[in-house]
Amino acid sequence: MKTNRLPAFLTILIVSVTLDRFTKVWAVRELKGEGAQSYLNDFFRLVYAENTGAFLSMGSGLSDQLRYWILTILPILVLLYVLYLILFASDMNRKQMIAFSFILAGGASNVFDRIMQGSVVDFLNMGFDGLRTGIFNVADMSIMLGLFLMIPQFFQKPNNPTQQSTDQTNHTN
């Protein structure tokens, strides 16, 4: 186990899940049954929704049993694999670990909702004119932050171990 990763991982997990849980409780208490609240010239809206599907309600029309397997069990398996990578992968750098930690935290909080309530509380919406996001929550923001943090990794050239050892040999001569 990579114990040097635990402080950052646990901090991200605790802060992300706590923020998500508190904001969802607030949304249920303050927004449920109310109309949309508009801010910043309608760029930002608070609107309560219970999402039985996944991203943009995809899968909400599936049978209960299929939705359970696809939107609860499969994500749990993926999150367990991500947790394994965070704790044990020797080739994971700090940026990747942080990105995976945000993804795990958001995913775990949303899966918790699915298990406990059968749906996920969403309440945030942004956009202008006819171009708007779907309704989302803080856990979704955590997942997206993790994904955005991973983008630079896709554009980096992989290290060439043969070239590195040749460079090191040349420098010592």
N, CA, C and O atoms as a DFTB+ gen file, in Angstrom:
692 C
 N C O
     1  1       0.838      -1.176       0.000
     2  2       0.000       0.000       0.000
     3  2       0.887       1.244       0.000
     4  3       1.890       1.318       0.710
     5  1       0.492       2.203      -0.806
     6  2       1.219       3.470      -0.908
     7  2       0.696       4.419       0.172
     8  3      -0.180       5.242      -0.094
     9  1       1.231       4.304       1.388
    10  2       0.728       5.089       2.519
    11  2       0.991       6.580       2.367
    12  3       0.300       7.390       2.985
    13  1       1.970       6.959       1.562
    14  2       2.231       8.383       1.360
    15  2       1.087       9.066       0.595
    16  3       1.000      10.294       0.584
    17  1       0.226       8.292      -0.031
    18  2      -0.919       8.841      -0.757
    19  2      -2.127       9.065       0.154
    20  3      -3.028       9.830      -0.190
    21  1      -2.149       8.411       1.297
    22  2      -3.339       8.442       2.140
    23  2      -3.765       9.834       2.590
    24  3      -4.956      10.132       2.513
    25  1      -2.870      10.707       3.056
    26  2      -3.345      12.026       3.514
    27  2      -4.090      12.811       2.425
    28  3      -5.173      13.339       2.676
    29  1      -3.526      12.887       1.238
    30  2      -4.189      13.628       0.151
    31  2      -5.485      12.926      -0.255
    32  3      -6.512      13.580      -0.436
    33  1      -5.444      11.618      -0.395
    34  2      -6.634      10.862      -0.783
    35  2      -7.756      11.049       0.230
    36  3      -8.887      11.355      -0.147
    37  1      -7.453      10.866       1.507
    38  2      -8.483      10.987       2.534
    39  2      -9.019      12.414       2.646
    40  3     -10.211      12.610       2.881
    41  1      -8.157      13.399       2.480
    42  2      -8.605      14.790       2.520
    43  2      -9.587      15.067       1.389
    44  3     -10.653      15.641       1.617
    45  1      -9.236      14.666       0.178
    46  2     -10.129      14.871      -0.974
    47  2     -11.437      14.119      -0.762
    48  3     -12.512      14.665      -1.010
    49  1     -11.356      12.886      -0.309
    50  2     -12.548      12.069      -0.094
    51  2     -13.463      12.711       0.945
    52  3     -14.660      12.871       0.706
    53  1     -12.911      13.073       2.082
    54  2     -13.731      13.624       3.174
    55  2     -14.339      14.972       2.784
    56  3     -15.530      15.201       2.995
    57  1     -13.526      15.860       2.217
    58  2     -14.037      17.189       1.846
    59  2     -15.092      17.080       0.742
    60  3     -16.151      17.699       0.840
    61  1     -14.817      16.310      -0.290
    62  2     -15.760      16.193      -1.413
    63  2     -17.078      15.560      -0.979
    64  3     -18.151      16.075      -1.292
    65  1     -16.997      14.449      -0.263
    66  2     -18.221      13.758       0.158
    67  2     -19.000      14.625       1.147
    68  3     -20.226      14.701       1.065
    69  1     -18.309      15.276       2.075
    70  2     -18.993      16.127       3.056
    71  2     -19.707      17.289       2.367
    72  3     -20.868      17.568       2.669
    73  1     -19.027      17.965       1.449
    74  2     -19.673      19.064       0.711
    75  2     -20.890      18.563      -0.064
    76  3     -21.937      19.211      -0.073
    77  1     -20.749      17.418      -0.707
    78  2     -21.860      16.879      -1.477
    79  2     -23.030      16.526      -0.572
    80  3     -24.174      16.862      -0.878
    81  1     -22.756      15.855       0.534
    82  2     -23.832      15.443       1.438
    83  2     -24.560      16.664       2.000
    84  3     -25.791      16.703       2.008
    85  1     -23.802      17.664       2.472
    86  2     -24.427      18.856       3.043
    87  2     -25.252      19.610       2.004
    88  3     -26.352      20.070       2.310
    89  1     -24.744      19.744       0.791
    90  2     -25.491      20.489      -0.222
    91  2     -26.743      19.737      -0.656
    92  3     -27.757      20.362      -0.966
    93  1     -26.690      18.414      -0.683
    94  2     -27.886      17.648      -1.037
    95  2     -28.944      17.743       0.056
    96  3     -30.133      17.869      -0.240
    97  1     -28.525      17.683       1.307
    98  2     -29.473      17.853       2.417
    99  2     -30.096      19.248       2.333
   100  3     -31.305      19.403       2.501
   101  1     -29.266      20.260       2.073
   102  2     -29.772      21.624       1.927
   103  2     -30.765      21.701       0.772
   104  3     -31.825      22.312       0.909
   105  1     -30.435      21.086      -0.368
   106  2     -31.319      21.136      -1.536
   107  2     -32.670      20.492      -1.238
   108  3     -33.708      21.011      -1.647
   109  1     -32.662      19.372      -0.532
   110  2     -33.927      18.713      -0.180
   111  2     -34.745      19.633       0.725
   112  3     -35.950      19.793       0.529
   113  1     -34.096      20.227       1.700
   114  2     -34.789      21.078       2.674
   115  2     -35.281      22.392       2.053
   116  3     -36.392      22.835       2.345
   117  1     -34.466      23.013       1.204
   118  2     -34.778      24.361       0.718
   119  2     -35.372      24.424      -0.694
   120  3     -36.099      25.364      -1.012
   121  1     -35.074      23.447      -1.534
   122  2     -35.474      23.548      -2.940
   123  2     -36.591      22.594      -3.350
   124  3     -37.323      22.865      -4.301
   125  1     -36.722      21.484      -2.640
   126  2     -37.733      20.493      -3.019
   127  2     -39.121      21.123      -2.962
   128  3     -39.500      21.724      -1.957
   129  1     -39.864      20.981      -4.035
   130  2     -41.214      21.526      -4.104
   131  2     -41.265      22.997      -4.494
   132  3     -42.349      23.562      -4.640
   133  1     -40.124      23.611      -4.660
   134  2     -40.050      25.016      -5.056
   135  2     -39.736      25.101      -6.542
   136  3     -39.263      24.130      -7.133
   137  1     -39.989      26.223      -7.135
   138  2     -39.633      26.455      -8.527
   139  2     -38.152      26.779      -8.640
   140  3     -37.462      26.946      -7.634
   141  1     -37.682      26.865      -9.854
   142  2     -36.279      27.197     -10.102
   143  2     -35.987      28.605      -9.603
   144  3     -36.800      29.516      -9.760
   145  1     -34.817      28.767      -9.002
   146  2     -34.348      30.077      -8.553
   147  2     -33.219      30.503      -9.481
   148  3     -32.260      29.760      -9.688
   149  1     -33.340      31.695     -10.033
   150  2     -32.404      32.170     -11.048
   151  2     -31.478      33.234     -10.471
   152  3     -31.906      34.105      -9.713
   153  1     -30.187      33.148     -10.846
   154  2     -29.173      34.098     -10.382
   155  2     -28.280      34.511     -11.547
   156  3     -28.166      33.800     -12.545
   157  1     -27.650      35.671     -11.402
   158  2     -26.702      36.196     -12.389
   159  2     -27.311      36.226     -13.794
   160  3     -26.774      35.661     -14.747
   161  1     -28.469      36.917     -13.881
   162  2     -29.150      37.063     -15.165
   163  2     -29.478      35.706     -15.802
   164  3     -29.356      35.531     -17.015
   165  1     -29.891      34.760     -14.971
   166  2     -30.290      33.400     -15.353
   167  2     -29.130      32.518     -15.837
   168  3     -29.357      31.454     -16.414
   169  1     -27.889      32.963     -15.599
   170  2     -26.753      32.090     -15.925
   171  2     -26.735      30.882     -14.995
   172  3     -26.397      29.774     -15.411
   173  1     -27.096      31.100     -13.745
   174  2     -27.038      30.055     -12.721
   175  2     -28.437      29.837     -12.148
   176  3     -29.118      30.788     -11.764
   177  1     -28.854      28.572     -12.095
   178  2     -30.164      28.234     -11.534
   179  2     -30.016      27.168     -10.454
   180  3     -29.185      26.265     -10.546
   181  1     -30.840      27.305      -9.443
   182  2     -31.005      26.253      -8.453
   183  2     -32.372      25.635      -8.701
   184  3     -33.394      26.314      -8.598
   185  1     -32.390      24.363      -9.025
   186  2     -33.644      23.676      -9.329
   187  2     -33.532      22.236      -8.847
   188  3     -32.603      21.522      -9.224
   189  1     -34.467      21.815      -8.022
   190  2     -34.430      20.491      -7.414
   191  2     -34.853      19.413      -8.404
   192  3     -35.837      19.569      -9.126
   193  1     -34.102      18.323      -8.429
   194  2     -34.467      17.175      -9.261
   195  2     -33.952      15.907      -8.591
   196  3     -32.901      15.910      -7.951
   197  1     -34.695      14.840      -8.745
   198  2     -34.254      13.519      -8.296
   199  2     -34.005      12.699      -9.547
   200  3     -34.926      12.420     -10.315
   201  1     -32.761      12.319      -9.745
   202  2     -32.333      11.645     -10.961
   203  2     -32.226      10.141     -10.702
   204  3     -31.378       9.706      -9.923
   205  1     -33.074       9.352     -11.347
   206  2     -32.996       7.897     -11.213
   207  2     -32.053       7.298     -12.242
   208  3     -31.746       6.106     -12.199
   209  1     -31.594       8.135     -13.167
   210  2     -30.651       7.678     -14.183
   211  2     -29.239       8.101     -13.843
   212  3     -28.907       8.366     -12.688
   213  1     -28.418       8.159     -14.874
   214  2     -27.028       8.595     -14.717
   215  2     -26.918       9.989     -15.316
   216  3     -27.875      10.762     -15.271
   217  1     -25.776      10.310     -15.867
   218  2     -25.516      11.611     -16.485
   219  2     -26.649      11.981     -17.435
   220  3     -26.989      11.202     -18.325
   221  1     -27.236      13.165     -17.254
   222  2     -28.356      13.659     -18.063
   223  2     -29.537      12.692     -18.072
   224  3     -30.253      12.578     -19.067
   225  1     -29.728      12.002     -16.960
   226  2     -30.834      11.056     -16.764
   227  2     -30.775       9.834     -17.672
   228  3     -31.766       9.117     -17.809
   229  1     -29.620       9.587     -18.294
   230  2     -29.501       8.392     -19.137
   231  2     -29.726       7.143     -18.278
   232  3     -29.160       7.011     -17.193
   233  1     -30.537       6.259     -18.769
   234  2     -30.814       5.013     -18.067
   235  2     -32.017       5.086     -17.150
   236  3     -32.396       4.079     -16.552
   237  1     -32.629       6.257     -17.023
   238  2     -33.770       6.376     -16.108
   239  2     -34.972       5.566     -16.594
   240  3     -35.851       5.230     -15.801
   241  1     -35.016       5.254     -17.869
   242  2     -36.125       4.481     -18.409
   243  2     -35.921       2.976     -18.356
   244  3     -36.801       2.219     -18.765
   245  1     -34.778       2.533     -17.862
   246  2     -34.505       1.098     -17.768
   247  2     -35.357       0.463     -16.672
   248  3     -35.865       1.154     -15.788
   249  1     -35.505      -0.844     -16.740
   250  2     -36.210      -1.550     -15.672
   251  2     -35.436      -1.372     -14.370
   252  3     -34.229      -1.129     -14.387
   253  1     -36.128      -1.492     -13.249
   254  2     -35.479      -1.309     -11.944
   255  2     -34.286      -2.236     -11.771
   256  3     -33.239      -1.816     -11.280
   257  1     -34.437      -3.505     -12.174
   258  2     -33.357      -4.470     -11.998
   259  2     -32.150      -4.131     -12.872
   260  3     -31.015      -4.175     -12.398
   261  1     -32.377      -3.800     -14.126
   262  2     -31.275      -3.447     -15.027
   263  2     -30.601      -2.152     -14.569
   264  3     -29.375      -2.046     -14.583
   265  1     -31.408      -1.170     -14.162
   266  2     -30.862       0.093     -13.664
   267  2     -30.001      -0.141     -12.424
   268  3     -28.958       0.492     -12.264
   269  1     -30.435      -1.054     -11.539
   270  2     -29.669      -1.396     -10.335
   271  2     -28.295      -1.948     -10.710
   272  3     -27.287      -1.540     -10.133
   273  1     -28.247      -2.854     -11.652
   274  2     -26.976      -3.466     -12.052
   275  2     -26.065      -2.471     -12.781
   276  3     -24.859      -2.431     -12.535
   277  1     -26.640      -1.681     -13.666
   278  2     -25.829      -0.759     -14.475
   279  2     -25.433       0.497     -13.701
   280  3     -24.320       0.997     -13.867
   281  1     -26.327       1.011     -12.859
   282  2     -26.071       2.289     -12.197
   283  2     -25.662       2.170     -10.727
   284  3     -25.330       3.171     -10.092
   285  1     -25.685       0.950     -10.186
   286  2     -25.237       0.766      -8.798
   287  2     -24.093      -0.236      -8.727
   288  3     -23.004       0.102      -8.261
   289  1     -24.322      -1.457      -9.178
   290  2     -23.302      -2.506      -9.046
   291  2     -22.083      -2.215      -9.920
   292  3     -20.954      -2.280      -9.435
   293  1     -22.289      -1.899     -11.190
   294  2     -21.158      -1.606     -12.078
   295  2     -20.314      -0.438     -11.565
   296  3     -19.089      -0.556     -11.519
   297  1     -20.930       0.692     -11.177
   298  2     -20.109       1.772     -10.610
   299  2     -19.370       1.371      -9.332
   300  3     -18.242       1.813      -9.113
   301  1     -19.981       0.551      -8.496
   302  2     -19.290       0.083      -7.286
   303  2     -18.039      -0.692      -7.676
   304  3     -16.984      -0.504      -7.071
   305  1     -18.140      -1.553      -8.672
   306  2     -16.981      -2.323      -9.117
   307  2     -15.899      -1.403      -9.688
   308  3     -14.713      -1.589      -9.414
   309  1     -16.305      -0.420     -10.474
   310  2     -15.347       0.540     -11.037
   311  2     -14.687       1.338      -9.917
   312  3     -13.471       1.535      -9.929
   313  1     -15.477       1.796      -8.954
   314  2     -14.922       2.577      -7.841
   315  2     -13.977       1.745      -6.981
   316  3     -12.976       2.265      -6.487
   317  1     -14.275       0.472      -6.797
   318  2     -13.361      -0.407      -6.054
   319  2     -12.038      -0.560      -6.799
   320  3     -10.977      -0.596      -6.176
   321  1     -12.096      -0.649      -8.122
   322  2     -10.876      -0.731      -8.916
   323  2     -10.083       0.577      -8.823
   324  3      -8.858       0.553      -8.700
   325  1     -10.773       1.707      -8.880
   326  2     -10.106       3.006      -8.744
   327  2      -9.459       3.114      -7.363
   328  3      -8.335       3.600      -7.242
   329  1     -10.162       2.664      -6.325
   330  2      -9.586       2.662      -4.974
   331  2      -8.339       1.798      -4.926
   332  3      -7.333       2.194      -4.336
   333  1      -8.391       0.626      -5.539
   334  2      -7.223      -0.245      -5.608
   335  2      -6.048       0.478      -6.269
   336  3      -4.925       0.432      -5.767
   337  1      -6.310       1.146      -7.395
   338  2      -5.243       1.879      -8.088
   339  2      -4.656       2.972      -7.202
   340  3      -3.438       3.128      -7.122
   341  1      -5.527       3.725      -6.540
   342  2      -5.060       4.808      -5.669
   343  2      -4.147       4.262      -4.579
   344  3      -3.112       4.853      -4.272
   345  1      -4.527       3.150      -4.006
   346  2      -3.790       2.614      -2.856
   347  2      -2.580       1.769      -3.225
   348  3      -1.631       1.681      -2.446
   349  1      -2.598       1.141      -4.411
   350  2      -1.550       0.156      -4.686
   351  2      -0.768       0.346      -5.988
   352  3       0.310      -0.233      -6.125
   353  1      -1.256       1.117      -6.934
   354  2      -0.556       1.238      -8.223
   355  2       0.784       1.941      -8.034
   356  3       0.843       3.062      -7.529
   357  1       1.845       1.277      -8.440
   358  2       3.181       1.843      -8.251
   359  2       3.549       2.852      -9.338
   360  3       4.445       3.672      -9.138
   361  1       2.874       2.804     -10.475
   362  2       3.219       3.704     -11.576
   363  2       2.310       4.932     -11.662
   364  3       2.325       5.642     -12.668
   365  1       1.523       5.184     -10.623
   366  2       0.620       6.331     -10.611
   367  2       1.334       7.538     -10.012
   368  3       1.886       7.466      -8.914
   369  1       1.317       8.651     -10.750
   370  2       1.942       9.859     -10.205
   371  2       0.940      10.608      -9.320
   372  3      -0.229      10.232      -9.237
   373  1       1.408      11.658      -8.671
   374  2       0.571      12.401      -7.721
   375  2      -0.640      13.034      -8.409
   376  3      -1.740      13.013      -7.855
   377  1      -0.456      13.591      -9.599
   378  2      -1.574      14.214     -10.310
   379  2      -2.660      13.184     -10.633
   380  3      -3.850      13.464     -10.489
   381  1      -2.252      12.013     -11.061
   382  2      -3.222      10.958     -11.363
   383  2      -3.956      10.524     -10.091
   384  3      -5.167      10.304     -10.108
   385  1      -3.217      10.405      -8.998
   386  2      -3.825       9.997      -7.735
   387  2      -4.862      11.016      -7.288
   388  3      -5.942      10.640      -6.831
   389  1      -4.548      12.295      -7.413
   390  2      -5.490      13.341      -7.027
   391  2      -6.724      13.298      -7.933
   392  3      -7.850      13.395      -7.447
   393  1      -6.521      13.154      -9.223
   394  2      -7.645      13.075     -10.160
   395  2      -8.540      11.882      -9.830
   396  3      -9.760      12.023      -9.757
   397  1      -7.945      10.724      -9.634
   398  2      -8.731       9.534      -9.285
   399  2      -9.436       9.698      -7.943
   400  3     -10.534       9.173      -7.757
   401  1      -8.830      10.410      -7.017
   402  2      -9.458      10.636      -5.712
   403  2     -10.733      11.455      -5.851
   404  3     -11.738      11.149      -5.209
   405  1     -10.703      12.499      -6.690
   406  2     -11.909      13.292      -6.928
   407  2     -12.993      12.452      -7.602
   408  3     -14.166      12.550      -7.244
   409  1     -12.607      11.636      -8.566
   410  2     -13.574      10.775      -9.254
   411  2     -14.189       9.779      -8.272
   412  3     -15.404       9.580      -8.261
   413  1     -13.355       9.161      -7.457
   414  2     -13.841       8.196      -6.468
   415  2     -14.784       8.861      -5.476
   416  3     -15.836       8.304      -5.163
   417  1     -14.429      10.036      -4.978
   418  2     -15.259      10.721      -3.985
   419  2     -16.642      11.053      -4.553
   420  3     -17.659      10.775      -3.918
   421  1     -16.677      11.641      -5.736
   422  2     -17.959      11.981      -6.342
   423  2     -18.783      10.750      -6.674
   424  3     -19.988      10.707      -6.428
   425  1     -18.120       9.755      -7.231
   426  2     -18.823       8.519      -7.576
   427  2     -19.382       7.818      -6.352
   428  3     -20.511       7.328      -6.380
   429  1     -18.607       7.765      -5.281
   430  2     -19.052       7.095      -4.051
   431  2     -20.257       7.808      -3.449
   432  3     -21.190       7.159      -2.976
   433  1     -20.241       9.134      -3.463
   434  2     -21.358       9.882      -2.889
   435  2     -22.638       9.672      -3.697
   436  3     -23.717       9.528      -3.122
   437  1     -22.527       9.653      -5.016
   438  2     -23.712       9.407      -5.843
   439  2     -24.207       7.965      -5.709
   440  3     -25.415       7.729      -5.685
   441  1     -23.292       7.005      -5.622
   442  2     -23.700       5.608      -5.431
   443  2     -24.399       5.452      -4.080
   444  3     -25.379       4.715      -3.964
   445  1     -23.897       6.142      -3.070
   446  2     -24.548       6.116      -1.752
   447  2     -26.007       6.554      -1.889
   448  3     -26.901       5.918      -1.330
   449  1     -26.250       7.639      -2.630
   450  2     -27.627       8.105      -2.855
   451  2     -28.472       7.032      -3.521
   452  3     -29.608       6.788      -3.115
   453  1     -27.920       6.393      -4.543
   454  2     -28.677       5.365      -5.264
   455  2     -29.057       4.209      -4.339
   456  3     -30.172       3.691      -4.398
   457  1     -28.118       3.818      -3.492
   458  2     -28.383       2.704      -2.576
   459  2     -29.413       3.107      -1.524
   460  3     -30.342       2.351      -1.242
   461  1     -29.251       4.286      -0.948
   462  2     -30.107       4.698       0.161
   463  2     -31.476       5.224      -0.293
   464  3     -32.466       5.035       0.412
   465  1     -31.546       5.880      -1.458
   466  2     -32.779       6.535      -1.864
   467  2     -33.322       6.076      -3.204
   468  3     -34.470       6.370      -3.537
   469  1     -32.521       5.363      -3.978
   470  2     -32.955       4.932      -5.297
   471  2     -32.793       5.996      -6.372
   472  3     -33.097       5.753      -7.540
   473  1     -32.316       7.173      -5.984
   474  2     -32.087       8.256      -6.934
   475  2     -31.012       9.180      -6.375
   476  3     -30.612       9.065      -5.216
   477  1     -30.555      10.095      -7.217
   478  2     -29.533      11.063      -6.828
   479  2     -30.160      12.447      -6.859
   480  3     -30.851      12.802      -7.814
   481  1     -29.919      13.231      -5.809
   482  2     -30.419      14.599      -5.752
   483  2     -29.511      15.496      -6.585
   484  3     -28.303      15.561      -6.356
   485  1     -30.103      16.183      -7.548
   486  2     -29.408      17.163      -8.378
   487  2     -30.103      18.508      -8.173
   488  3     -31.302      18.552      -7.898
   489  1     -29.352      19.609      -8.307
   490  2     -29.982      20.900      -8.061
   491  2     -29.272      22.083      -8.708
   492  3     -29.721      23.215      -8.531
   493  1     -28.212      21.880      -9.428
   494  2     -27.450      22.972     -10.044
   495  2     -27.616      22.951     -11.559
   496  3     -27.635      21.885     -12.174
   497  1     -27.737      24.131     -12.154
   498  2     -27.876      24.237     -13.598
   499  2     -27.252      25.556     -14.038
   500  3     -27.442      26.584     -13.388
   501  1     -26.511      25.527     -15.138
   502  2     -25.846      26.730     -15.643
   503  2     -26.060      26.858     -17.149
   504  3     -26.290      25.868     -17.844
   505  1     -25.981      28.088     -17.635
   506  2     -26.057      28.307     -19.064
   507  2     -26.611      29.664     -19.402
   508  3     -26.863      30.484     -18.519
   509  1     -26.800      29.899     -20.684
   510  2     -27.390      31.145     -21.154
   511  2     -28.170      30.855     -22.420
   512  3     -27.858      29.938     -23.180
   513  1     -29.190      31.662     -22.620
   514  2     -30.123      31.462     -23.731
   515  2     -30.607      30.014     -23.743
   516  3     -31.062      29.517     -22.713
   517  1     -30.521      29.340     -24.861
   518  2     -30.975      27.959     -24.953
   519  2     -29.894      26.938     -24.661
   520  3     -30.153      25.735     -24.694
   521  1     -28.691      27.397     -24.378
   522  2     -27.568      26.495     -24.119
   523  2     -27.368      26.348     -22.617
   524  3     -26.864      27.264     -21.967
   525  1     -27.762      25.194     -22.056
   526  2     -27.690      24.975     -20.619
   527  2     -27.107      23.593     -20.340
   528  3     -27.197      22.679     -21.159
   529  1     -26.514      23.474     -19.173
   530  2     -26.044      22.165     -18.724
   531  2     -27.250      21.350     -18.281
   532  3     -28.357      21.876     -18.164
   533  1     -27.029      20.076     -18.038
   534  2     -28.034      19.289     -17.351
   535  2     -28.023      19.706     -15.886
   536  3     -27.171      20.492     -15.471
   537  1     -28.950      19.194     -15.113
   538  2     -28.979      19.487     -13.681
   539  2     -27.986      18.541     -13.011
   540  3     -27.997      17.336     -13.265
   541  1     -27.134      19.090     -12.160
   542  2     -26.054      18.309     -11.550
   543  2     -25.905      18.650     -10.081
   544  3     -26.662      19.459      -9.546
   545  1     -24.920      18.027      -9.420
   546  2     -24.681      18.245      -7.998
   547  2     -23.183      18.365      -7.733
   548  3     -22.379      18.306      -8.664
   549  1     -22.813      18.530      -6.484
   550  2     -21.407      18.705      -6.113
   551  2     -20.597      17.431      -6.402
   552  3     -19.432      17.523      -6.787
   553  1     -21.192      16.260      -6.223
   554  2     -20.485      15.012      -6.547
   555  2     -20.136      14.971      -8.030
   556  3     -19.041      14.544      -8.398
   557  1     -21.045      15.405      -8.871
   558  2     -20.771      15.457     -10.307
   559  2     -19.624      16.421     -10.602
   560  3     -18.798      16.165     -11.477
   561  1     -19.580      17.538      -9.861
   562  2     -18.482      18.492     -10.027
   563  2     -17.151      17.851      -9.639
   564  3     -16.132      18.101     -10.283
   565  1     -17.153      17.037      -8.602
   566  2     -15.942      16.342      -8.171
   567  2     -15.469      15.368      -9.250
   568  3     -14.279      15.295      -9.559
   569  1     -16.414      14.627      -9.815
   570  2     -16.074      13.685     -10.890
   571  2     -15.498      14.440     -12.087
   572  3     -14.476      14.040     -12.645
   573  1     -16.152      15.522     -12.477
   574  2     -15.679      16.294     -13.635
   575  2     -14.319      16.934     -13.359
   576  3     -13.474      16.987     -14.253
   577  1     -14.095      17.416     -12.144
   578  2     -12.785      17.970     -11.794
   579  2     -11.712      16.903     -11.959
   580  3     -10.648      17.172     -12.515
   581  1     -11.986      15.690     -11.477
   582  2     -11.035      14.595     -11.643
   583  2     -10.747      14.301     -13.098
   584  3      -9.595      14.091     -13.478
   585  1     -11.792      14.286     -13.916
   586  2     -11.600      14.029     -15.348
   587  2     -10.799      15.150     -16.008
   588  3      -9.922      14.876     -16.827
   589  1     -11.088      16.407     -15.665
   590  2     -10.333      17.529     -16.226
   591  2      -8.867      17.485     -15.800
   592  3      -7.981      17.832     -16.581
   593  1      -8.612      17.063     -14.571
   594  2      -7.227      16.957     -14.099
   595  2      -6.451      15.876     -14.857
   596  3      -5.222      15.916     -14.926
   597  1      -7.177      14.916     -15.422
   598  2      -6.524      13.835     -16.167
   599  2      -6.192      14.230     -17.605
   600  3      -5.321      13.618     -18.224
   601  1      -6.860      15.223     -18.136
   602  2      -6.672      15.600     -19.543
   603  2      -5.206      15.835     -19.892
   604  3      -4.748      15.304     -20.904
   605  1      -4.444      16.603     -19.111
   606  2      -3.034      16.820     -19.485
   607  2      -2.227      15.514     -19.573
   608  3      -1.257      15.433     -20.327
   609  1      -2.624      14.508     -18.812
   610  2      -1.923      13.230     -18.847
   611  2      -1.998      12.582     -20.232
   612  3      -1.075      11.880     -20.644
   613  1      -3.092      12.819     -20.941
   614  2      -3.278      12.217     -22.254
   615  2      -2.379      12.848     -23.312
   616  3      -2.123      12.242     -24.352
   617  1      -1.903      14.055     -23.053
   618  2      -1.091      14.766     -24.026
   619  2       0.399      14.718     -23.719
   620  3       1.209      15.248     -24.480
   621  1       0.763      14.087     -22.611
   622  2       2.177      13.963     -22.281
   623  2       2.770      12.776     -23.020
   624  3       2.139      11.730     -23.167
   625  1       3.992      12.966     -23.479
   626  2       4.692      11.860     -24.119
   627  2       5.156      10.903     -23.034
   628  3       5.657      11.336     -21.996
   629  1       4.992       9.599     -23.266
   630  2       5.457       8.641     -22.253
   631  2       6.980       8.692     -22.144
   632  3       7.693       8.917     -23.122
   633  1       7.442       8.476     -20.930
   634  2       8.888       8.412     -20.720
   635  2       9.439       7.170     -21.385
   636  3       8.845       6.095     -21.294
   637  1      10.554       7.309     -22.043
   638  2      11.202       6.180     -22.696
   639  2      12.339       5.710     -21.789
   640  3      13.381       6.363     -21.734
   641  1      12.161       4.571     -21.063
   642  2      13.181       4.118     -20.124
   643  2      14.542       3.880     -20.783
   644  3      15.574       4.121     -20.156
   645  1      14.565       3.412     -22.035
   646  2      15.831       3.156     -22.724
   647  2      16.559       4.474     -22.956
   648  3      17.769       4.563     -22.747
   649  1      15.822       5.503     -23.388
   650  2      16.417       6.810     -23.627
   651  2      16.935       7.416     -22.332
   652  3      17.999       8.034     -22.319
   653  1      16.186       7.243     -21.234
   654  2      16.616       7.793     -19.948
   655  2      17.906       7.143     -19.476
   656  3      18.805       7.832     -18.994
   657  1      18.008       5.823     -19.609
   658  2      19.221       5.150     -19.146
   659  2      20.415       5.526     -20.024
   660  3      21.539       5.628     -19.533
   661  1      20.170       5.734     -21.337
   662  2      21.240       6.175     -22.229
   663  2      21.701       7.588     -21.855
   664  3      22.897       7.875     -21.823
   665  1      20.723       8.466     -21.572
   666  2      21.054       9.838     -21.172
   667  2      21.843       9.842     -19.875
   668  3      22.796      10.610     -19.743
   669  1      21.475       9.010     -18.919
   670  2      22.176       8.958     -17.637
   671  2      23.600       8.437     -17.830
   672  3      24.528       8.919     -17.180
   673  1      23.780       7.453     -18.720
   674  2      25.105       6.894     -18.981
   675  2      25.989       7.960     -19.622
   676  3      27.153       8.106     -19.249
   677  1      25.445       8.703     -20.580
   678  2      26.205       9.769     -21.243
   679  2      26.617      10.871     -20.280
   680  3      27.695      11.445     -20.434
   681  1      25.794      11.177     -19.300
   682  2      26.101      12.221     -18.350
   683  2      27.184      11.801     -17.357
   684  3      27.898      12.650     -16.823
   685  1      27.307      10.514     -17.110
   686  2      28.309      10.054     -16.150
   687  2      29.665       9.883     -16.773
   688  3      30.657       9.789     -16.051
   689  1      29.751       9.837     -18.097
   690  2      31.031       9.645     -18.770
   691  2      31.791      10.915     -18.912
   692  3      32.893      10.916     -19.461
